[in-house]
Amino acid sequence: MKVIMIKISSFPAKIKIFLKEVYLELKKVNWLSRREVLRYTIITVIVSGVVAAILGALDFLFATILSRFIL
C-alpha cells in the first residue's frame, strides 16, 4: 500500500486555484431568469400537489377496501 505525502504548504495555493476555476465555470452557466424560476416552481408545486392527492385518494380507497375484508 502506497502512502501519498502531500505538502501542507501547497493546500492554500490549490484551494485558491480550485475556487478560481469554480468561479470561471459558474460564469459560463446559462442561469434561468426570475420569471422562469417562478414558473417552474409553481409547476412543481402543482404537480406535487396533484400526485399527493392521487396517492392519498388511492391510500384511502385501499384502506377502506381492506378494512371491509378484515373486519
mmCIF file as Biopython writes it, N, C-alpha, C and O atoms, coordinates in Angstrom:
data_model
#
loop_
_atom_site.group_PDB
_atom_site.id
_atom_site.type_symbol
_atom_site.label_atom_id
_atom_site.label_alt_id
_atom_site.label_comp_id
_atom_site.label_asym_id
_atom_site.label_entity_id
_atom_site.label_seq_id
_atom_site.pdbx_PDB_ins_code
_atom_site.Cartn_x
_atom_site.Cartn_y
_atom_site.Cartn_z
_atom_site.occupancy
_atom_site.B_iso_or_equiv
_atom_site.auth_seq_id
_atom_site.auth_asym_id
_atom_site.pdbx_PDB_model_num
ATOM 1   N N  . MET A ? 1  ? 0.838   -1.178 0.000   1.0 0.0 1  A 1 
ATOM 2   C CA . MET A ? 1  ? 0.000   0.000  0.000   1.0 0.0 1  A 1 
ATOM 3   C C  . MET A ? 1  ? 0.883   1.240  0.000   1.0 0.0 1  A 1 
ATOM 4   O O  . MET A ? 1  ? 1.762   1.385  0.850   1.0 0.0 1  A 1 
ATOM 5   N N  . LYS A ? 2  ? 0.647   2.129  -0.951  1.0 0.0 2  A 1 
ATOM 6   C CA . LYS A ? 2  ? 1.439   3.347  -1.056  1.0 0.0 2  A 1 
ATOM 7   C C  . LYS A ? 2  ? 0.802   4.458  -0.244  1.0 0.0 2  A 1 
ATOM 8   O O  . LYS A ? 2  ? -0.419  4.614  -0.237  1.0 0.0 2  A 1 
ATOM 9   N N  . VAL A ? 3  ? 1.610   5.207  0.420   1.0 0.0 3  A 1 
ATOM 10  C CA . VAL A ? 3  ? 1.135   6.378  1.150   1.0 0.0 3  A 1 
ATOM 11  C C  . VAL A ? 3  ? 1.571   7.594  0.365   1.0 0.0 3  A 1 
ATOM 12  O O  . VAL A ? 3  ? 2.753   7.771  0.073   1.0 0.0 3  A 1 
ATOM 13  N N  . ILE A ? 4  ? 0.609   8.429  0.027   1.0 0.0 4  A 1 
ATOM 14  C CA . ILE A ? 4  ? 0.907   9.635  -0.739  1.0 0.0 4  A 1 
ATOM 15  C C  . ILE A ? 4  ? 1.087   10.789 0.231   1.0 0.0 4  A 1 
ATOM 16  O O  . ILE A ? 4  ? 0.203   11.092 1.032   1.0 0.0 4  A 1 
ATOM 17  N N  . MET A ? 5  ? 2.215   11.409 0.149   1.0 0.0 5  A 1 
ATOM 18  C CA . MET A ? 5  ? 2.506   12.540 1.023   1.0 0.0 5  A 1 
ATOM 19  C C  . MET A ? 5  ? 2.267   13.834 0.241   1.0 0.0 5  A 1 
ATOM 20  O O  . MET A ? 5  ? 2.812   14.023 -0.847  1.0 0.0 5  A 1 
ATOM 21  N N  . ILE A ? 6  ? 1.462   14.705 0.798   1.0 0.0 6  A 1 
ATOM 22  C CA . ILE A ? 6  ? 1.177   15.996 0.184   1.0 0.0 6  A 1 
ATOM 23  C C  . ILE A ? 6  ? 1.669   17.075 1.128   1.0 0.0 6  A 1 
ATOM 24  O O  . ILE A ? 6  ? 1.420   17.033 2.333   1.0 0.0 6  A 1 
ATOM 25  N N  . LYS A ? 7  ? 2.360   18.024 0.570   1.0 0.0 7  A 1 
ATOM 26  C CA . LYS A ? 7  ? 2.842   19.116 1.399   1.0 0.0 7  A 1 
ATOM 27  C C  . LYS A ? 7  ? 1.681   19.996 1.837   1.0 0.0 7  A 1 
ATOM 28  O O  . LYS A ? 7  ? 0.879   20.446 1.018   1.0 0.0 7  A 1 
ATOM 29  N N  . ILE A ? 8  ? 1.607   20.228 3.110   1.0 0.0 8  A 1 
ATOM 30  C CA . ILE A ? 8  ? 0.535   21.057 3.651   1.0 0.0 8  A 1 
ATOM 31  C C  . ILE A ? 8  ? 0.656   22.491 3.154   1.0 0.0 8  A 1 
ATOM 32  O O  . ILE A ? 8  ? -0.349  23.190 3.024   1.0 0.0 8  A 1 
ATOM 33  N N  . SER A ? 9  ? 1.848   22.922 2.882   1.0 0.0 9  A 1 
ATOM 34  C CA . SER A ? 9  ? 2.049   24.305 2.428   1.0 0.0 9  A 1 
ATOM 35  C C  . SER A ? 9  ? 1.455   24.549 1.043   1.0 0.0 9  A 1 
ATOM 36  O O  . SER A ? 9  ? 1.236   25.701 0.670   1.0 0.0 9  A 1 
ATOM 37  N N  . SER A ? 10 ? 1.185   23.480 0.261   1.0 0.0 10 A 1 
ATOM 38  C CA . SER A ? 10 ? 0.625   23.664 -1.080  1.0 0.0 10 A 1 
ATOM 39  C C  . SER A ? 10 ? -0.903  23.746 -1.063  1.0 0.0 10 A 1 
ATOM 40  O O  . SER A ? 10 ? -1.507  24.082 -2.082  1.0 0.0 10 A 1 
ATOM 41  N N  . PHE A ? 11 ? -1.542  23.444 0.077   1.0 0.0 11 A 1 
ATOM 42  C CA . PHE A ? 11 ? -3.001  23.478 0.141   1.0 0.0 11 A 1 
ATOM 43  C C  . PHE A ? 11 ? -3.602  24.849 -0.148  1.0 0.0 11 A 1 
ATOM 44  O O  . PHE A ? 11 ? -4.538  24.935 -0.943  1.0 0.0 11 A 1 
ATOM 45  N N  . PRO A ? 12 ? -3.107  25.925 0.461   1.0 0.0 12 A 1 
ATOM 46  C CA . PRO A ? 12 ? -3.727  27.232 0.163   1.0 0.0 12 A 1 
ATOM 47  C C  . PRO A ? 12 ? -3.680  27.594 -1.319  1.0 0.0 12 A 1 
ATOM 48  O O  . PRO A ? 12 ? -4.634  28.162 -1.851  1.0 0.0 12 A 1 
ATOM 49  N N  . ALA A ? 13 ? -2.585  27.271 -1.980  1.0 0.0 13 A 1 
ATOM 50  C CA . ALA A ? 13 ? -2.483  27.582 -3.406  1.0 0.0 13 A 1 
ATOM 51  C C  . ALA A ? 13 ? -3.466  26.739 -4.210  1.0 0.0 13 A 1 
ATOM 52  O O  . ALA A ? 13 ? -4.100  27.233 -5.143  1.0 0.0 13 A 1 
ATOM 53  N N  . LYS A ? 14 ? -3.590  25.464 -3.843  1.0 0.0 14 A 1 
ATOM 54  C CA . LYS A ? 14 ? -4.521  24.587 -4.564  1.0 0.0 14 A 1 
ATOM 55  C C  . LYS A ? 14 ? -5.972  25.002 -4.333  1.0 0.0 14 A 1 
ATOM 56  O O  . LYS A ? 14 ? -6.789  24.951 -5.253  1.0 0.0 14 A 1 
ATOM 57  N N  . ILE A ? 15 ? -6.288  25.408 -3.123  1.0 0.0 15 A 1 
ATOM 58  C CA . ILE A ? 15 ? -7.636  25.875 -2.825  1.0 0.0 15 A 1 
ATOM 59  C C  . ILE A ? 15 ? -7.944  27.136 -3.616  1.0 0.0 15 A 1 
ATOM 60  O O  . ILE A ? 15 ? -9.048  27.291 -4.138  1.0 0.0 15 A 1 
ATOM 61  N N  . LYS A ? 16 ? -6.978  28.033 -3.706  1.0 0.0 16 A 1 
ATOM 62  C CA . LYS A ? 16 ? -7.173  29.278 -4.466  1.0 0.0 16 A 1 
ATOM 63  C C  . LYS A ? 16 ? -7.410  28.974 -5.949  1.0 0.0 16 A 1 
ATOM 64  O O  . LYS A ? 16 ? -8.284  29.576 -6.572  1.0 0.0 16 A 1 
ATOM 65  N N  . ILE A ? 17 ? -6.644  28.052 -6.508  1.0 0.0 17 A 1 
ATOM 66  C CA . ILE A ? 17 ? -6.818  27.672 -7.912  1.0 0.0 17 A 1 
ATOM 67  C C  . ILE A ? 17 ? -8.187  27.030 -8.118  1.0 0.0 17 A 1 
ATOM 68  O O  . ILE A ? 17 ? -8.881  27.333 -9.088  1.0 0.0 17 A 1 
ATOM 69  N N  . PHE A ? 18 ? -8.569  26.151 -7.210  1.0 0.0 18 A 1 
ATOM 70  C CA . PHE A ? 18 ? -9.871  25.481 -7.310  1.0 0.0 18 A 1 
ATOM 71  C C  . PHE A ? 18 ? -11.015 26.489 -7.290  1.0 0.0 18 A 1 
ATOM 72  O O  . PHE A ? 18 ? -11.916 26.423 -8.126  1.0 0.0 18 A 1 
ATOM 73  N N  . LEU A ? 19 ? -10.985 27.420 -6.343  1.0 0.0 19 A 1 
ATOM 74  C CA . LEU A ? 19 ? -12.062 28.413 -6.238  1.0 0.0 19 A 1 
ATOM 75  C C  . LEU A ? 19 ? -12.105 29.318 -7.458  1.0 0.0 19 A 1 
ATOM 76  O O  . LEU A ? 19 ? -13.184 29.718 -7.896  1.0 0.0 19 A 1 
ATOM 77  N N  . LYS A ? 20 ? -10.940 29.645 -8.012  1.0 0.0 20 A 1 
ATOM 78  C CA . LYS A ? 20 ? -10.900 30.467 -9.217  1.0 0.0 20 A 1 
ATOM 79  C C  . LYS A ? 20 ? -11.527 29.719 -10.392 1.0 0.0 20 A 1 
ATOM 80  O O  . LYS A ? 20 ? -12.263 30.313 -11.180 1.0 0.0 20 A 1 
ATOM 81  N N  . GLU A ? 21 ? -11.244 28.425 -10.515 1.0 0.0 21 A 1 
ATOM 82  C CA . GLU A ? 21 ? -11.833 27.627 -11.589 1.0 0.0 21 A 1 
ATOM 83  C C  . GLU A ? 21 ? -13.342 27.477 -11.409 1.0 0.0 21 A 1 
ATOM 84  O O  . GLU A ? 21 ? -14.086 27.502 -12.389 1.0 0.0 21 A 1 
ATOM 85  N N  . VAL A ? 22 ? -13.797 27.322 -10.173 1.0 0.0 22 A 1 
ATOM 86  C CA . VAL A ? 22 ? -15.234 27.236 -9.903  1.0 0.0 22 A 1 
ATOM 87  C C  . VAL A ? 22 ? -15.915 28.524 -10.329 1.0 0.0 22 A 1 
ATOM 88  O O  . VAL A ? 22 ? -16.965 28.492 -10.971 1.0 0.0 22 A 1 
ATOM 89  N N  . TYR A ? 23 ? -15.320 29.661 -9.971  1.0 0.0 23 A 1 
ATOM 90  C CA . TYR A ? 23 ? -15.882 30.965 -10.345 1.0 0.0 23 A 1 
ATOM 91  C C  . TYR A ? 23 ? -15.972 31.098 -11.863 1.0 0.0 23 A 1 
ATOM 92  O O  . TYR A ? 23 ? -16.989 31.556 -12.385 1.0 0.0 23 A 1 
ATOM 93  N N  . LEU A ? 24 ? -14.919 30.703 -12.572 1.0 0.0 24 A 1 
ATOM 94  C CA . LEU A ? 24 ? -14.935 30.814 -14.031 1.0 0.0 24 A 1 
ATOM 95  C C  . LEU A ? 24 ? -15.997 29.901 -14.654 1.0 0.0 24 A 1 
ATOM 96  O O  . LEU A ? 24 ? -16.642 30.282 -15.631 1.0 0.0 24 A 1 
ATOM 97  N N  . GLU A ? 25 ? -16.182 28.706 -14.100 1.0 0.0 25 A 1 
ATOM 98  C CA . GLU A ? 25 ? -17.216 27.805 -14.619 1.0 0.0 25 A 1 
ATOM 99  C C  . GLU A ? 25 ? -18.617 28.345 -14.343 1.0 0.0 25 A 1 
ATOM 100 O O  . GLU A ? 25 ? -19.508 28.219 -15.183 1.0 0.0 25 A 1 
ATOM 101 N N  . LEU A ? 26 ? -18.813 28.944 -13.174 1.0 0.0 26 A 1 
ATOM 102 C CA . LEU A ? 26 ? -20.133 29.490 -12.850 1.0 0.0 26 A 1 
ATOM 103 C C  . LEU A ? 26 ? -20.493 30.666 -13.757 1.0 0.0 26 A 1 
ATOM 104 O O  . LEU A ? 26 ? -21.673 30.924 -13.994 1.0 0.0 26 A 1 
ATOM 105 N N  . LYS A ? 27 ? -19.499 31.370 -14.258 1.0 0.0 27 A 1 
ATOM 106 C CA . LYS A ? 27 ? -19.781 32.458 -15.197 1.0 0.0 27 A 1 
ATOM 107 C C  . LYS A ? 27 ? -20.279 31.921 -16.534 1.0 0.0 27 A 1 
ATOM 108 O O  . LYS A ? 27 ? -20.965 32.632 -17.268 1.0 0.0 27 A 1 
ATOM 109 N N  . LYS A ? 28 ? -19.942 30.671 -16.859 1.0 0.0 28 A 1 
ATOM 110 C CA . LYS A ? 28 ? -20.360 30.071 -18.124 1.0 0.0 28 A 1 
ATOM 111 C C  . LYS A ? 28 ? -21.779 29.499 -18.067 1.0 0.0 28 A 1 
ATOM 112 O O  . LYS A ? 28 ? -22.368 29.211 -19.108 1.0 0.0 28 A 1 
ATOM 113 N N  . VAL A ? 29 ? -22.327 29.335 -16.875 1.0 0.0 29 A 1 
ATOM 114 C CA . VAL A ? 29 ? -23.639 28.721 -16.715 1.0 0.0 29 A 1 
ATOM 115 C C  . VAL A ? 29 ? -24.719 29.640 -17.276 1.0 0.0 29 A 1 
ATOM 116 O O  . VAL A ? 29 ? -24.685 30.854 -17.073 1.0 0.0 29 A 1 
ATOM 117 N N  . ASN A ? 30 ? -25.674 29.045 -17.982 1.0 0.0 30 A 1 
ATOM 118 C CA . ASN A ? 30 ? -26.807 29.789 -18.506 1.0 0.0 30 A 1 
ATOM 119 C C  . ASN A ? 30 ? -27.908 29.781 -17.441 1.0 0.0 30 A 1 
ATOM 120 O O  . ASN A ? 30 ? -28.711 28.849 -17.380 1.0 0.0 30 A 1 
ATOM 121 N N  . TRP A ? 31 ? -27.942 30.819 -16.606 1.0 0.0 31 A 1 
ATOM 122 C CA . TRP A ? 31 ? -28.876 30.878 -15.489 1.0 0.0 31 A 1 
ATOM 123 C C  . TRP A ? 31 ? -30.275 31.219 -15.984 1.0 0.0 31 A 1 
ATOM 124 O O  . TRP A ? 31 ? -30.441 31.984 -16.934 1.0 0.0 31 A 1 
ATOM 125 N N  . LEU A ? 32 ? -31.285 30.638 -15.322 1.0 0.0 32 A 1 
ATOM 126 C CA . LEU A ? 32 ? -32.673 30.941 -15.659 1.0 0.0 32 A 1 
ATOM 127 C C  . LEU A ? 32 ? -33.031 32.340 -15.190 1.0 0.0 32 A 1 
ATOM 128 O O  . LEU A ? 32 ? -32.449 32.871 -14.244 1.0 0.0 32 A 1 
ATOM 129 N N  . SER A ? 33 ? -34.005 32.921 -15.875 1.0 0.0 33 A 1 
ATOM 130 C CA . SER A ? 33 ? -34.485 34.233 -15.443 1.0 0.0 33 A 1 
ATOM 131 C C  . SER A ? 33 ? -35.387 34.056 -14.227 1.0 0.0 33 A 1 
ATOM 132 O O  . SER A ? 33 ? -35.814 32.944 -13.914 1.0 0.0 33 A 1 
ATOM 133 N N  . ARG A ? 34 ? -35.670 35.154 -13.553 1.0 0.0 34 A 1 
ATOM 134 C CA . ARG A ? 34 ? -36.531 35.107 -12.372 1.0 0.0 34 A 1 
ATOM 135 C C  . ARG A ? 34 ? -37.922 34.578 -12.740 1.0 0.0 34 A 1 
ATOM 136 O O  . ARG A ? 34 ? -38.526 33.813 -11.988 1.0 0.0 34 A 1 
ATOM 137 N N  . ARG A ? 35 ? -38.414 34.997 -13.898 1.0 0.0 35 A 1 
ATOM 138 C CA . ARG A ? 35 ? -39.739 34.566 -14.357 1.0 0.0 35 A 1 
ATOM 139 C C  . ARG A ? 35 ? -39.775 33.056 -14.603 1.0 0.0 35 A 1 
ATOM 140 O O  . ARG A ? 35 ? -40.740 32.385 -14.237 1.0 0.0 35 A 1 
ATOM 141 N N  . GLU A ? 36 ? -38.710 32.521 -15.230 1.0 0.0 36 A 1 
ATOM 142 C CA . GLU A ? 36 ? -38.651 31.085 -15.494 1.0 0.0 36 A 1 
ATOM 143 C C  . GLU A ? 36 ? -38.583 30.285 -14.192 1.0 0.0 36 A 1 
ATOM 144 O O  . GLU A ? 36 ? -39.236 29.250 -14.062 1.0 0.0 36 A 1 
ATOM 145 N N  . VAL A ? 37 ? -37.799 30.763 -13.239 1.0 0.0 37 A 1 
ATOM 146 C CA . VAL A ? 37 ? -37.693 30.073 -11.951 1.0 0.0 37 A 1 
ATOM 147 C C  . VAL A ? 37 ? -39.054 30.049 -11.257 1.0 0.0 37 A 1 
ATOM 148 O O  . VAL A ? 37 ? -39.461 29.022 -10.713 1.0 0.0 37 A 1 
ATOM 149 N N  . LEU A ? 38 ? -39.745 31.167 -11.278 1.0 0.0 38 A 1 
ATOM 150 C CA . LEU A ? 38 ? -41.075 31.240 -10.662 1.0 0.0 38 A 1 
ATOM 151 C C  . LEU A ? 38 ? -42.044 30.292 -11.356 1.0 0.0 38 A 1 
ATOM 152 O O  . LEU A ? 38 ? -42.804 29.587 -10.692 1.0 0.0 38 A 1 
ATOM 153 N N  . ARG A ? 39 ? -42.023 30.271 -12.674 1.0 0.0 39 A 1 
ATOM 154 C CA . ARG A ? 39 ? -42.917 29.404 -13.443 1.0 0.0 39 A 1 
ATOM 155 C C  . ARG A ? 39 ? -42.649 27.930 -13.116 1.0 0.0 39 A 1 
ATOM 156 O O  . ARG A ? 39 ? -43.583 27.174 -12.847 1.0 0.0 39 A 1 
ATOM 157 N N  . TYR A ? 40 ? -41.396 27.529 -13.140 1.0 0.0 40 A 1 
ATOM 158 C CA . TYR A ? 40 ? -41.064 26.127 -12.869 1.0 0.0 40 A 1 
ATOM 159 C C  . TYR A ? 40 ? -41.354 25.743 -11.423 1.0 0.0 40 A 1 
ATOM 160 O O  . TYR A ? 40 ? -41.717 24.601 -11.144 1.0 0.0 40 A 1 
ATOM 161 N N  . THR A ? 41 ? -41.199 26.684 -10.513 1.0 0.0 41 A 1 
ATOM 162 C CA . THR A ? 41 ? -41.523 26.414 -9.114  1.0 0.0 41 A 1 
ATOM 163 C C  . THR A ? 41 ? -43.016 26.182 -8.945  1.0 0.0 41 A 1 
ATOM 164 O O  . THR A ? 41 ? -43.426 25.253 -8.249  1.0 0.0 41 A 1 
ATOM 165 N N  . ILE A ? 42 ? -43.822 27.007 -9.569  1.0 0.0 42 A 1 
ATOM 166 C CA . ILE A ? 42 ? -45.282 26.861 -9.490  1.0 0.0 42 A 1 
ATOM 167 C C  . ILE A ? 42 ? -45.716 25.530 -10.103 1.0 0.0 42 A 1 
ATOM 168 O O  . ILE A ? 42 ? -46.557 24.830 -9.539  1.0 0.0 42 A 1 
ATOM 169 N N  . ILE A ? 43 ? -45.144 25.183 -11.253 1.0 0.0 43 A 1 
ATOM 170 C CA . ILE A ? 43 ? -45.480 23.912 -11.900 1.0 0.0 43 A 1 
ATOM 171 C C  . ILE A ? 43 ? -45.116 22.749 -10.992 1.0 0.0 43 A 1 
ATOM 172 O O  . ILE A ? 43 ? -45.887 21.798 -10.865 1.0 0.0 43 A 1 
ATOM 173 N N  . THR A ? 44 ? -43.944 22.813 -10.355 1.0 0.0 44 A 1 
ATOM 174 C CA . THR A ? 44 ? -43.503 21.735 -9.460  1.0 0.0 44 A 1 
ATOM 175 C C  . THR A ? 44 ? -44.433 21.591 -8.268  1.0 0.0 44 A 1 
ATOM 176 O O  . THR A ? 44 ? -44.778 20.474 -7.883  1.0 0.0 44 A 1 
ATOM 177 N N  . VAL A ? 45 ? -44.845 22.708 -7.679  1.0 0.0 45 A 1 
ATOM 178 C CA . VAL A ? 45 ? -45.742 22.654 -6.522  1.0 0.0 45 A 1 
ATOM 179 C C  . VAL A ? 45 ? -47.102 22.081 -6.927  1.0 0.0 45 A 1 
ATOM 180 O O  . VAL A ? 45 ? -47.672 21.271 -6.195  1.0 0.0 45 A 1 
ATOM 181 N N  . ILE A ? 46 ? -47.622 22.489 -8.073  1.0 0.0 46 A 1 
ATOM 182 C CA . ILE A ? 46 ? -48.920 21.993 -8.536  1.0 0.0 46 A 1 
ATOM 183 C C  . ILE A ? 46 ? -48.858 20.495 -8.831  1.0 0.0 46 A 1 
ATOM 184 O O  . ILE A ? 46 ? -49.737 19.744 -8.406  1.0 0.0 46 A 1 
ATOM 185 N N  . VAL A ? 47 ? -47.838 20.060 -9.548  1.0 0.0 47 A 1 
ATOM 186 C CA . VAL A ? 47 ? -47.703 18.636 -9.883  1.0 0.0 47 A 1 
ATOM 187 C C  . VAL A ? 47 ? -47.531 17.809 -8.608  1.0 0.0 47 A 1 
ATOM 188 O O  . VAL A ? 47 ? -48.105 16.727 -8.492  1.0 0.0 47 A 1 
ATOM 189 N N  . SER A ? 48 ? -46.750 18.307 -7.660  1.0 0.0 48 A 1 
ATOM 190 C CA . SER A ? 48 ? -46.574 17.598 -6.386  1.0 0.0 48 A 1 
ATOM 191 C C  . SER A ? 48 ? -47.893 17.482 -5.638  1.0 0.0 48 A 1 
ATOM 192 O O  . SER A ? 48 ? -48.182 16.441 -5.049  1.0 0.0 48 A 1 
ATOM 193 N N  . GLY A ? 49 ? -48.696 18.541 -5.658  1.0 0.0 49 A 1 
ATOM 194 C CA . GLY A ? 49 ? -49.997 18.515 -5.004  1.0 0.0 49 A 1 
ATOM 195 C C  . GLY A ? 49 ? -50.941 17.525 -5.652  1.0 0.0 49 A 1 
ATOM 196 O O  . GLY A ? 49 ? -51.658 16.799 -4.963  1.0 0.0 49 A 1 
ATOM 197 N N  . VAL A ? 50 ? -50.945 17.492 -6.977  1.0 0.0 50 A 1 
ATOM 198 C CA . VAL A ? 50 ? -51.814 16.554 -7.693  1.0 0.0 50 A 1 
ATOM 199 C C  . VAL A ? 50 ? -51.404 15.115 -7.403  1.0 0.0 50 A 1 
ATOM 200 O O  . VAL A ? 50 ? -52.256 14.266 -7.141  1.0 0.0 50 A 1 
ATOM 201 N N  . VAL A ? 51 ? -50.120 14.842 -7.447  1.0 0.0 51 A 1 
ATOM 202 C CA . VAL A ? 51 ? -49.639 13.486 -7.160  1.0 0.0 51 A 1 
ATOM 203 C C  . VAL A ? 51 ? -49.963 13.108 -5.718  1.0 0.0 51 A 1 
ATOM 204 O O  . VAL A ? 51 ? -50.371 11.976 -5.460  1.0 0.0 51 A 1 
ATOM 205 N N  . ALA A ? 52 ? -49.790 14.031 -4.778  1.0 0.0 52 A 1 
ATOM 206 C CA . ALA A ? 52 ? -50.115 13.755 -3.374  1.0 0.0 52 A 1 
ATOM 207 C C  . ALA A ? 52 ? -51.601 13.464 -3.209  1.0 0.0 52 A 1 
ATOM 208 O O  . ALA A ? 52 ? -51.977 12.566 -2.455  1.0 0.0 52 A 1 
ATOM 209 N N  . ALA A ? 53 ? -52.450 14.216 -3.908  1.0 0.0 53 A 1 
ATOM 210 C CA . ALA A ? 53 ? -53.892 13.986 -3.826  1.0 0.0 53 A 1 
ATOM 211 C C  . ALA A ? 53 ? -54.267 12.619 -4.395  1.0 0.0 53 A 1 
ATOM 212 O O  . ALA A ? 53 ? -55.085 11.908 -3.812  1.0 0.0 53 A 1 
ATOM 213 N N  . ILE A ? 54 ? -53.676 12.251 -5.522  1.0 0.0 54 A 1 
ATOM 214 C CA . ILE A ? 54 ? -53.959 10.947 -6.129  1.0 0.0 54 A 1 
ATOM 215 C C  . ILE A ? 54 ? -53.509 9.820  -5.201  1.0 0.0 54 A 1 
ATOM 216 O O  . ILE A ? 54 ? -54.254 8.868  -4.971  1.0 0.0 54 A 1 
ATOM 217 N N  . LEU A ? 55 ? -52.293 9.928  -4.672  1.0 0.0 55 A 1 
ATOM 218 C CA . LEU A ? 55 ? -51.797 8.882  -3.771  1.0 0.0 55 A 1 
ATOM 219 C C  . LEU A ? 55 ? -52.610 8.822  -2.483  1.0 0.0 55 A 1 
ATOM 220 O O  . LEU A ? 55 ? -52.854 7.737  -1.954  1.0 0.0 55 A 1 
ATOM 221 N N  . GLY A ? 56 ? -53.027 9.971  -1.979  1.0 0.0 56 A 1 
ATOM 222 C CA . GLY A ? 56 ? -53.868 9.985  -0.784  1.0 0.0 56 A 1 
ATOM 223 C C  . GLY A ? 56 ? -55.213 9.338  -1.038  1.0 0.0 56 A 1 
ATOM 224 O O  . GLY A ? 56 ? -55.721 8.599  -0.195  1.0 0.0 56 A 1 
ATOM 225 N N  . ALA A ? 57 ? -55.795 9.614  -2.205  1.0 0.0 57 A 1 
ATOM 226 C CA . ALA A ? 57 ? -57.083 9.002  -2.550  1.0 0.0 57 A 1 
ATOM 227 C C  . ALA A ? 57 ? -56.944 7.496  -2.713  1.0 0.0 57 A 1 
ATOM 228 O O  . ALA A ? 57 ? -57.803 6.744  -2.251  1.0 0.0 57 A 1 
ATOM 229 N N  . LEU A ? 58 ? -55.878 7.046  -3.362  1.0 0.0 58 A 1 
ATOM 230 C CA . LEU A ? 58 ? -55.661 5.607  -3.516  1.0 0.0 58 A 1 
ATOM 231 C C  . LEU A ? 58 ? -55.429 4.937  -2.161  1.0 0.0 58 A 1 
ATOM 232 O O  . LEU A ? 58 ? -55.928 3.839  -1.917  1.0 0.0 58 A 1 
ATOM 233 N N  . ASP A ? 59 ? -54.684 5.587  -1.293  1.0 0.0 59 A 1 
ATOM 234 C CA . ASP A ? 59 ? -54.449 5.057  0.043   1.0 0.0 59 A 1 
ATOM 235 C C  . ASP A ? 59 ? -55.766 4.913  0.796   1.0 0.0 59 A 1 
ATOM 236 O O  . ASP A ? 59 ? -56.026 3.882  1.416   1.0 0.0 59 A 1 
ATOM 237 N N  . PHE A ? 60 ? -56.590 5.947  0.738   1.0 0.0 60 A 1 
ATOM 238 C CA . PHE A ? 60 ? -57.899 5.903  1.407   1.0 0.0 60 A 1 
ATOM 239 C C  . PHE A ? 60 ? -58.765 4.784  0.829   1.0 0.0 60 A 1 
ATOM 240 O O  . PHE A ? 60 ? -59.411 4.047  1.573   1.0 0.0 60 A 1 
ATOM 241 N N  . LEU A ? 61 ? -58.777 4.661  -0.496  1.0 0.0 61 A 1 
ATOM 242 C CA . LEU A ? 61 ? -59.578 3.639  -1.161  1.0 0.0 61 A 1 
ATOM 243 C C  . LEU A ? 61 ? -59.133 2.238  -0.748  1.0 0.0 61 A 1 
ATOM 244 O O  . LEU A ? 61 ? -59.960 1.408  -0.372  1.0 0.0 61 A 1 
ATOM 245 N N  . PHE A ? 62 ? -57.842 1.978  -0.815  1.0 0.0 62 A 1 
ATOM 246 C CA . PHE A ? 62 ? -57.338 0.654  -0.450  1.0 0.0 62 A 1 
ATOM 247 C C  . PHE A ? 62 ? -57.522 0.370  1.037   1.0 0.0 62 A 1 
ATOM 248 O O  . PHE A ? 62 ? -57.822 -0.764 1.412   1.0 0.0 62 A 1 
ATOM 249 N N  . ALA A ? 63 ? -57.350 1.364  1.877   1.0 0.0 63 A 1 
ATOM 250 C CA . ALA A ? 63 ? -57.563 1.173  3.318   1.0 0.0 63 A 1 
ATOM 251 C C  . ALA A ? 63 ? -59.023 0.834  3.591   1.0 0.0 63 A 1 
ATOM 252 O O  . ALA A ? 63 ? -59.313 -0.021 4.428   1.0 0.0 63 A 1 
ATOM 253 N N  . THR A ? 64 ? -59.940 1.493  2.896   1.0 0.0 64 A 1 
ATOM 254 C CA . THR A ? 64 ? -61.366 1.218  3.067   1.0 0.0 64 A 1 
ATOM 255 C C  . THR A ? 64 ? -61.707 -0.196 2.602   1.0 0.0 64 A 1 
ATOM 256 O O  . THR A ? 64 ? -62.429 -0.925 3.281   1.0 0.0 64 A 1 
ATOM 257 N N  . ILE A ? 65 ? -61.183 -0.571 1.445   1.0 0.0 65 A 1 
ATOM 258 C CA . ILE A ? 65 ? -61.450 -1.917 0.918   1.0 0.0 65 A 1 
ATOM 259 C C  . ILE A ? 65 ? -60.884 -2.981 1.853   1.0 0.0 65 A 1 
ATOM 260 O O  . ILE A ? 65 ? -61.567 -3.957 2.161   1.0 0.0 65 A 1 
ATOM 261 N N  . LEU A ? 66 ? -59.673 -2.808 2.297   1.0 0.0 66 A 1 
ATOM 262 C CA . LEU A ? 66 ? -59.047 -3.802 3.179   1.0 0.0 66 A 1 
ATOM 263 C C  . LEU A ? 66 ? -59.729 -3.865 4.547   1.0 0.0 66 A 1 
ATOM 264 O O  . LEU A ? 66 ? -59.829 -4.941 5.137   1.0 0.0 66 A 1 
ATOM 265 N N  . SER A ? 67 ? -60.193 -2.740 5.047   1.0 0.0 67 A 1 
ATOM 266 C CA . SER A ? 67 ? -60.858 -2.759 6.346   1.0 0.0 67 A 1 
ATOM 267 C C  . SER A ? 67 ? -62.175 -3.532 6.278   1.0 0.0 67 A 1 
ATOM 268 O O  . SER A ? 67 ? -62.583 -4.122 7.278   1.0 0.0 67 A 1 
ATOM 269 N N  . ARG A ? 68 ? -62.844 -3.544 5.140   1.0 0.0 68 A 1 
ATOM 270 C CA . ARG A ? 68 ? -64.099 -4.300 4.994   1.0 0.0 68 A 1 
ATOM 271 C C  . ARG A ? 68 ? -63.832 -5.796 4.960   1.0 0.0 68 A 1 
ATOM 272 O O  . ARG A ? 68 ? -64.646 -6.583 5.444   1.0 0.0 68 A 1 
ATOM 273 N N  . PHE A ? 69 ? -62.690 -6.197 4.389   1.0 0.0 69 A 1 
ATOM 274 C CA . PHE A ? 69 ? -62.372 -7.626 4.355   1.0 0.0 69 A 1 
ATOM 275 C C  . PHE A ? 69 ? -61.846 -8.131 5.685   1.0 0.0 69 A 1 
ATOM 276 O O  . PHE A ? 69 ? -62.073 -9.287 6.042   1.0 0.0 69 A 1 
ATOM 277 N N  . ILE A ? 70 ? -61.145 -7.280 6.422   1.0 0.0 70 A 1 
ATOM 278 C CA . ILE A ? 70 ? -60.539 -7.703 7.682   1.0 0.0 70 A 1 
ATOM 279 C C  . ILE A ? 70 ? -61.577 -7.745 8.790   1.0 0.0 70 A 1 
ATOM 280 O O  . ILE A ? 70 ? -61.554 -8.664 9.609   1.0 0.0 70 A 1 
ATOM 281 N N  . LEU A ? 71 ? -62.472 -6.793 8.841   1.0 0.0 71 A 1 
ATOM 282 C CA . LEU A ? 71 ? -63.485 -6.734 9.909   1.0 0.0 71 A 1 
ATOM 283 C C  . LEU A ? 71 ? -64.662 -7.532 9.546   1.0 0.0 71 A 1 
ATOM 284 O O  . LEU A ? 71 ? -65.619 -7.606 10.316  1.0 0.0 71 A 1 
#
